[in-house]
Amino acid sequence: MRKYLLFLFFASFVKLLYSQNTVSYYTKTKAGDKYFISAGVGIGTAKWNSLFENTDFYDKDGAVINKGDFYFGAKSPTTTYDLNVLVPIKHIRFGLGIAFEYHYLTQLQVYDKSGSNYLLFDEMMRFDKIYLDIQVPFKYSSRKKYSFNWDMRCGWFGYTNVKRFNFIGEKPFPLAIWANTGVMADYLIYPQILLFLYPNFEFKYYSNSHTEDPVDITHRIMSASIIGGVRVNLKK
């Protein structure tokens, strides 16, 4: 999965360079046309709302913690590493990106037929995300060093480093989608080089593969984070 994401990202980067040179040669580019490649690191927090039905829940040593149906809620700090490319079409920028997002779960609040209780938990996982990116500048052409842009992202994710085999599910082809939105601010620090901040809100939905019926594992994850980094305008 990770190799596929990296291949797709770099393929899109080559396509971006080709498109830039072609458009610049054959047409007159606008002052607001910018071809961005961006890299950033972010921190945030996530809130989990999860359901397990018709399955046992195990600790990392393989011992059964809970049998049957139950819900749990949890909060986890997150760390994100993000890469994306954007090209202008009319007054909107479109692109592709990849992100690697780490979650650290230390405690669950478990709800079952007997009530609720807190459970100490030790799980770190990484979500490998690929996404489509749409960015709408508040002002497309501007001579100012700073700008603000409405950013919308949506895509799919995979997962790695999960210790408990039934925490996410075992079979391939689950439903794993996500979307986020926020306002990106950037500031020009050197010709063609900008620093940016991207505070955003995100929702993830995961449902295990139907081939695992009657086992049902569902995760709904709301998160807020801020990503900061560097973006380079490749326009000549």
N, C-alpha and C positions, 0 to 999 in steps of 0.2 A: 504493500500500500504506500509506504513512504517513498520508495523509488519511483512509483508511478506519479505521485504528486510532484516530486522534484523534476521529473522529466517534463511533465505538462507545464510547469512554471517556466523552465528555461526555454522550452519550445515557444511559449507565448512571448518571452523576451526577445527571441530572434525575430519573431513575426512583428513585434513592435518596432524594432529597428528598421526592418524592411519597409513597413508601412510608412514610417516617418520619412525615409529617404524618397520613397515613391511620391507621397503627397507633396513634399517640399519641392520636388523637381517639376511636377506636372501642374501644380496649382499654386495659387497665391495663398499662403497660410495667414490666419488671423492672428492678431496680437495676443489673444487669449488662449491660443492653441498650445497646450503643454503636454509633453509625453513623459510621464513620470515612472520611475522605478523607486520603490520605497522599501525600507527595512526598519523594523521597530521592535521594541520590547515593552511588555505591559504587565501590570499587576492589577488584581481585582479580587472580588469575592463572589461566590456562587451559592445559591440556595437550591437544595435538592428536594423534590417531592416524588417519591418512588413507590411502586407497587410490585409485590411479588405474590403470584398466585400458583397454587398447585406445585410448589417446589420447596425444598429444604434450603435453609440459609446457613452457610458454613463460615468458620473462621479461617485464617490463613493456614492453619495446621490441618484442616480437613475435618474438624469436629463440628457437629451440628449445633448451631446457635438457636435456631428457631425452625419449627415445622409448620407447614400449612400456609395460609394467607396472612399477609401483614403489610402494613405501610411503614415507611420511615421518612423522616425529615432530617436534613443535615445542612451544615454550612461548611464551605471549604474555601481557603485562599487559593488564588490561581496565579500562575505566571505564564505569559504568552510570548512567543517569538513569531513575528509576522513578516511576510514578504509579499509584495504585489506589484503589478504593472497596470498602468492606465493610459488609454489613448483617447483623444477627443473625437467626438462625432456630433456635429452641430455645436450646441452649447452644453453638452453633457459628456462626461468622461466615463468610458466603459473599460473594464479590465478583468483580470484573473488574479487570484492570490492563493497562498497557502499559509497555514498557521499551525504551530505546535503548542498546545495548551495543556499545562500541568495542573492537576488537582490534588489536594492533600486532605483526605478525610481522616479525622481523629475521633469523632464521636457521632453516634446516630441516636435520634429519638425514635424508638420503635413503637408502633401502635398495632395491637392485635386484639383478639377477643377478650383477653384478660385485662386490657388497659394499655398503659404506655409506660415505658421505662427508658432510661438512658443506657446506651451500650458503648463501651470503649471500642474504638475501631482503629485499624492501622492499614490504610490503603492509599497508595499514590498511583495515579494513572495519567496517561497522556492521551489527549484527543488530537488526532491528525486531521486537520480540516482543509478542504479545498472549497473555494467560493468564487462566485461571480460578484463583481464590485461595480456599483453605479455611484458616481459622484457628481453632484450638482453644485457648481460654484454660486455663491450668493451674488457675486459680480464677476462676470466672465473675463472682461478685459479691464485691467487696472494697473496703474503705475506704482501703486503702493507696495511696500515690501511685505505686507501681511495680507492674508486672505482667509475667508471662512467658506467651508464647503459642507453641504449636507451629504452624508455618506450612508449608503445602504448596501448590506452584504447578505448573501444567502448561499447555502451550499450543503455539503454532506460531510460526515466525519467518520473516521475509524478510531480504533483505540488500541493501546499497547500498555504493557507493564501491569496488567490487572492480575493480582495474586489469587483471588477467589474465582474459580472457574464459572460459577453461576451468578456472579454479580452483574455481568453484562449479557451473558448468553454464550453458547458454544457454537451454534450453527452459523454458516455464512448468510449474507444477504438480509440483515435486519433493516428496519426503517430507522435511519439515523440522519436527521435533518436539523438545520439551525438557521437563524437569521438574526442580524443585529442592525442597529442604526445609531447614529450620533452625528455630532458636528465636529469636523476636523478643522483645526486652525494651524496655519503654517506661517513661517517668517523666513525671509530671504537673508542668509548670513554671508553668502558669497555668490558670485554669478553662477546661476543654474543649480545652486545647492540651498536647500531649505530645511529647517527644523520643523517638526510638526508634533501636535498633541491631538489625540483622538479619544475623548471620553465617549463611552458607548454603553448601550444596554443590549442584552442578548438573550435569546430563548433557544434552548435545545430540546428536541424530542427524540426519544429512543424507544423502540419497541422491538423485542427480540424476534427472530425468524419464525414464521408460521410453521416451519418444519419441526419446531420444538413443542407444538401443541401436545397436551393441554397446558404446558408451562407458559406462564405469561409474566414477562419482566418489562416494566415500563418505567422510564425515568423522564421527569420533566425538570429542567434545570434553568433557572433564571439567574442571570449574572450581570454585574456592573463592573466595568474595568476602565482603565485609562492606558492607552498605548502611546508611547513617544518614540521618536526616532528621526531618521533623515530621509528625505526624498530628493531625488535628482531629476531635474528637467532635462531631457535628452534632446530637446528641440535645438537645432543648429541656429 
